[in-house]
Amino acid sequence: MASKIINFVSFIKQTIKNPQINGAVAPSSKKLALLIVKEANLNTSKTIVEIGPGNGIFTGEILKRIKKKNKFFVIEINDFFVNELKNKYPDLLIFHDTAENIDKCLKTIDQKKCDRVISGLPWTAFDEKMQKDIITKIYNSLEIGGMFLTFSYFPLNNLPDGKNFKNILESFFKEVKKTKVVSNFPPAFVYICIK
């Protein structure tokens, strides 16, 4: 219990220090992590990228489900979370970089494309140009039929930035679905986007 409280306090400190980099108000819940990895259908994937893993709640669930043949890495910009991920998952390949460099990170592991991108980025903390720039890079990095999964807070998805983000997703991907809302703080759902 004490470690959970310490993690929560550390997370909040990072949000206050870097609101645009870490736009979440609290760490994601286990229910949200289980939902996003279930929807990602990792059994059929070969190369998985997680962007904005934060304290690694999704990362841990991904690692439980992938096989040795899978290629998996994370991209995290925040120094604090990079160090936390290194301590939690010593064998994890971590790029201390921005999401816009997903293509360069893929080249580093001799891959041109991936088939899954899972994101914990704070989309509504970004302006429309940044949202489009990052989604463009993610879209271009995916194979045809590849999936991009991210989450949105309910009811913040109904605010202008949330609606803009949904419109951007629909302008790029041939199919955009959303899951039911799950218990999280705030409540959240997952967008499943197929190229």
N, C-alpha and C positions, 0 to 999 in steps of 0.2 A: 504493500500500500504506500509506504514511504517513497519508494522509487517512482511510483505513478505520480505522486504529488510533485516530486522534484522534476520529473519530465514535463508535467503540465506547466509549472512555474517557468522552467527554461524556455518552453515553447512560447509562452506569453511574452517573455522578455525579448525574444527574437522578433515577435510581431511588432512590439512597441518600437524596437530599435530600427527595424527594416520593414515598414508596413507594405511597401510595394513589392518587396521580394518575398516576404512571408505574410501574405494577406489573410491567412486563416486566423480565426479568433481562438481556436483551440485545436489540439491534435485530432485527426480523424478517428472515428470510432472503429472498433473491431468489426461491427456489423457492416459499415461502409466498405472496409477493406475486403471482407469476405464477398460482398456483393460485386465489387469491381473485378476481383480475380475470377469469380464464377462467370461473369458476363464475358470476360476476355477469352474464355475457352482455350487456356494455355496448352492443352494437350495437342492441339493442332498447329501450334506455332513453332517457329525455328529461331527467330531472332526477336528478342523483346527489349524494349527500351523504356525505362521509367524516367520521366522528367519531373523535377521538383519533388523528390521523395521526402523531404523534411526529415522527421525523426524516424522514418523507415517502417511505418505501420503497414503500408502496402507492400513494401520490399520484402518483409518477413513472410507474408502470405504468398508472394510470387516465388520466393526461394523454396518454399515447402512443396510447390507444385511443378516446378520445371525439372527436366531431366538433364543429365550430364551433357548430352549432345546439344542442348539449347545454348544459344549465345544470349547473355543478359548483362546489361550494364545500366547504371543510373547516371543522370546528369543533375548536379546540384551546385548552385551558385553561392549559397550561404556557408561561410567558413565553419561556423559552429556546427551546423548539421553535417557537413563533410566529415568533421572529426568524430561526431557522434556515430555516424554510419560506419566509419573505419573501426571504431571500438566494438560496435555491435556485430558487424559482419566482416571480419578481417579478410575473407577471401573474395569479397565483392569488388567488381571492377567499377570504380567511381571516377567520373570525369568532373573535375572542379571547374565548371564552365557554365555557359548560358544555353538555354533551349535552342536558340537560333543556330547553334553550332552542332546540331544533331548529325548533319551530314558528315562533318569532319570527324566526329566521334565514331561514326560507323566505318569510315575509311580506315581509322586506326586499327579496327579489328578485321580488316579486309572484307567488309561488307558494303555494298552499294545501297541496299534497301533493308528494311525490317518488315515484319508482318504484324507486330503489335507495338503500339505506343500507349503507355498508361501515364496519366498526368495528374499531379497534385498541385498544379500551378493555380495561383489566385487570380483567375481570369477577370473578375470584376474590378480588381485593383489596377488593371492595365487599361490604357486608352485604346480606342478602336484601331489605331494604326499598329500598336504593338500586338494586339490580339491577332490582327490579320497577318503581320509579319511572322509571328510564331506559328500560326496555323499553316501558313504557306510552306514553311520549312518542314513541319510535321507531315503535311500532305505529300510533299515531294519525296520524303524519305520512305514512305510506305509503298509496298508492293500493291499491285491491283488486287483487290479483295482483302487487303490488310485492314486492321481495325485500330481506331483511335478511341480510347476511353478516358473520360475525365468526369469530374463531378461538379455539381452546382448546388448551392444552398437554396432551400425553399424557406421563405418566399422571395429571397433576393433575386431569383431568376426572373421575376416579374418587373423588376426595376429596369430603367433604360439600358444600363451596362449589361445586365443579364439578357435582355431581349436582343441587344446588338450581337452578343456573343452567339446566341442561338442562330440568328440570321447568318452570321459568318459561317458557322458550321454547315448550315443547309446550303450555302452558296458553293461550298467546296465538295462536300461528300454526297455520294449518290443516295445514301440512306442514313438518316439520323433518327435513332430511337431513344426513348428515355425509360428508365426503370421506375418502379414505385419509390416513394420517399421512405427512407429508413431512418431509424433512430441514430442521431448524431447531434453534435452541438455546433451550429444550428442544424436542424433536420436537412438531409441531403438526398439527392438522387444522382444516378449515373447516366451520362450521355454515351451511347454506343454509336460510333460513326464508322461507316464502311466505305472504303474507297472504291 
